[in-house]
Amino acid sequence: MEFLVNIHITWPEAMDPDLKTKVSDDERRRAAELAASGTLVRMWRVPGRTENWGLWRAADPTELHAVISSLPVWPWMDVTVHALADHPVDPGPAG
């Protein structure tokens, strides 16, 4: 299944800068692993915000939850998930 996922991150104002750097670095490494496995398909930044939209693949919503909650930034994330279904006039992948 494919899911359109919006992630908004709210860092605590009093967060230790070294912890924030470590969590951010760990997040990038985890995202690279998920991209390599085909789970994280695409990611777009929302300009001017600590927010992104991503196209994710998982067997079902339960698996997607497990994957998203495995992200190092999980404790500071607000997540909205939209399950996607095939559309009969979908022209297919770009390119």
N, C-alpha and C positions, 0 to 999 in steps of 0.2 A: 504494500500500500504506500501511497505517497501522501505527505502531509505538508501543508504550508504552515510554518511555525514563526510566530513573532516573539522575540525575546527582548525584554527591556531590563536593563541592569541598573540597580540603584545601589551605588557604593555608599556605605556609612561615612558621614563626614569625618568621624574620629578614627577611621580605619588607619592602621599603621601602614605607611607607604611601602615598607619592605614586604609586608604581607600582600598588599594589593599587587605589587610587581610579581611576586611568586605565584599568586593565584592566576594572574593574567598570562604568565608564561606557561603554567600548567594547562590553562584553557586552550592555548594555541596548540600545544602538543596533542591534547586530547582531540581537538577538532581535526588535526591532521590525520590522526588514527581513524577517526570516523569517516573522513573523506576517502582515505585509502580503502576502507572496507565497503564503500558505496552507500553508507548510511546517510552521510551529509553530502547531498548532491550539489547544491548551490547555496551561496550566502550573499546577501546584499546588506550593506550598511545603510542606516537612515541618517542622512547628513545632519550634523549638528546635534545628534542625540547618542546616548549610550544604548542603542537599540538596533536590532537587525531583523531581517526576514530571511528565512531559509527554506529550501526544499529538502525534505528529509524522507528517507525510505525505511520502513520497518514492516515486519510481518503483520502487526496489529497495534492498536493503541497502547496495549500493555507493554509491548516491547519498546515502543517509542518513549513511553514514560520512563522505563528503566534506563534507556540511553540518555535522555535529557537530564535525568536526575543524577547521572554519573558525571556530569560536567562539573569541574571545580568551582565554577561561578554559581552553581545551583542555589546556594543559600541567599544570593542577592538578586535572583532572577524573578521577573514576572513573565509568565509564559501564556500565550494564547495559541491554540492548535486548531487548524481547520483540516479535516480529512478531505482528500480529493478523490473524485471519481472520474472515470473516463467520460469524455463527451463525444457524441457521434460526429461532430464536425471538427474535431481536433486535427489540425494539420500535421501533428507529429513534432518531434524535436526540431528546434531551430538548426539550420545549416543542413 
